[in-house]
């Protein structure tokens, strides 16, 4: 991984997350299209990063097999492994936590309360409306961190702009005020990460940047 980007992430994490931040500076999102084999990227991550295993396009058996290998590799390199949108698989693999897409906040918010104590929980967020909905949940239903996206234009959604930067700043600040770690996701590169220095962001997430 790019050392300059990793350094910027550490600085943000120390300043905005503090020594007890549950989310480390770097979060790698796996993706069956852009990162079909995530294992090389995982080995290149800074120690004690998070890997969120998605690979939604795989069949149940193949997804379970790859998730097992990713979980084992994370443990070998001292990373945390979260399974996306599949609490049962996360429990089966003894993963460190689970990640939920944004629609879960709207449709099944009770799912957050079903995650056992001690497991990390993250959730996606694409609007300030979602964060306001989160703020109304009971404390035991809240995730540890929220991935706010897209911060900048991204390859995952070609031709689409990121959210306005002012809105992003508002989302990150609201997230922090609720007591959740704000995680920036979407198009983050060495030439634009400086723009995040005045935000409340505690961690950086991505697909492409972690594979380099």
N, C-alpha and C positions, 0 to 999 in steps of 0.2 A: 504494500500500500504506500501511497505517496507520503513521505515523512513530513512534509510541510502541512499537509491537510490533517495528519494525525496530531501534530503539535497544536494546531489551531483548535482542534476538537478537545484536547486536554485542557487548554486554557479556558475554553467556554465551560467545560464541565466543572473545573475548580471554582470559577467565578460564580456561575449561576446555579450549579448543582450542589456545591459544597462537599465536604468530606464524607457525608452520609448519603449522597445521591445514589438511589438504587439502580440507576441506568448508567453504564459506563460511557466514555466519550464516543465510541464508535459502534454503530449498529449496521450489520450487513443484512440486506434483504436478498434471499435467494429468488430466482426467477427462471422458470423453465424455458423462456425464450431468450432472454438476454444473458443468462448465466446458467446454462443447462447442466454443467458440471461445476458445482460451487466449491469443490474440495480444494483446488489450488488457491482460490481467493481466501478461504478460511485459514489456510496455513500461513498466508501473508498478512493476516490481521495483527494489530498490536495485542499483546497479552491482555486477557480479561476483557475481550470485546463481547458483543452479543451477536448471535446469528439467529435471524428469524427465518425459519424454514417454511417456504410457501409452496412452490411447485404444484400449483393447483391443477395443471393440465395432465398430470399423470393419473393412471388408474390406481385403485386402492392398494393393490399389492405392490406395484412399483413405487408408489409414493411412500408406503410404509417401509420398504427396503432401503430407499435412499435416505429417508428420515433417520433410520437406525444408524446408517453409516455416517451421516452428518453429526448425529448426536455423539457417536463414539469419537469422531475426529475432534469435535469441540472439547470433549473431556480431555483428550490427549494434549491439546494445546491450551488448556485452561481458559476456554471461552464458555459463555453461557448460551444455551440452546433453547429457543422458544419455538413452539409449533403453532403455525397459523391456523386459526379457525377450526381446531380439532382437539378439544379438551381430552377426549378419550384416547387419542393417539399420544398426546403429551404425557398422560398418566401412564400409559402402557410402556413408553420409552424411558420413563423416569426423567423427563426433560425438566429444565429449570423453570419453565413457564409456558405461557400461551399468549398468542397475539390474536386480537379480534378485529375484523374489518369494521368500518364505520357503521354499517347498517345494523350491527348487533346492538349498538347504543339505542337505536330507534325502535327496533322490533323485539329484541330479547335482552333487555338490560339485566334481567335476573341472572343471566349466564355468568356475569362477573362475580356474583356472590357465590357461585358454585365452585369456583376455583379454590382448591385447598390452601390453607395458610402456608406461607413459606414459598409459594410459587410466584414468580414475577408475572405481571400482566401488563401488556401494552395494548393500545387501541389506535386505529387510524382515525384521522380527523381532517375533513376538507372544508369545514366552515365554522364560523364562530357560533352558529346555532347549535351545532353538535356539542361544543364545549359548554354552552349554557345548559344543555340537557344533562351533561355529565355532572354539572355542579349541583343538580337537584337529586342525585343519587345518594344513598346512604354511604357513610365512610367505608364500610366493608365491601361496597360494590365498586369502588373507584379503582381504576388501573394505576400502576406505578408511574407509567409514562405514556405520553400521547405523541404519535407521529403526525406532525402537521405538514400537509402537502397539497399541491406542489409549490415549493418555495420559489423555484425557478423553472423555466421550460425544461422538459425532460424527454429523453428518448423513449420512455415508456408511453408517452402521449404526444407523438410528433405533431407539430403544427399548433398545439394548444399552449397558450401562455400560462405562466404560473399565476397564483393568486396575487393580488396587488400587495406590494411590500408593506404598505401601511396596515392592511388587514392581517398579514402574517405577524407583524409586530404586536398587534392587538391580541391575536390568538395566543401567541407565546406568553404574553404578559398575563392573560386571563388564566391560562393553564398553570402558570407558576403560582398565581394567587389562590387557586383551588388546592394547591399542594401536590401537583403532578409535575413530573419532569417533562419539559417541552423538548421534543426531538424534531429537528428539521430534516425533511425528506424532499428530494426532487431536484435534480440538476445541479447539485452542489459540486463545485470544482475549485481548484486552487485560485483561479482568477476571480471568483465571486464570493468566496467564503468570508473575506474581509467585511462584506456587507452585513454579516450576521453579528459582528462584534458589539453592536449597540442593542442587540435583542436580548431577550431572556432565555434564549436557547441553551440547553444544558448538554445536548448530544447531537451528533450528526449521523444520519442514516442514508444509505444509498445502495445501489446495485453496481453501477459502473465504476465508481471511484475506488471501491474496495478491491476490484479485480485488477487494478493497475499496480 
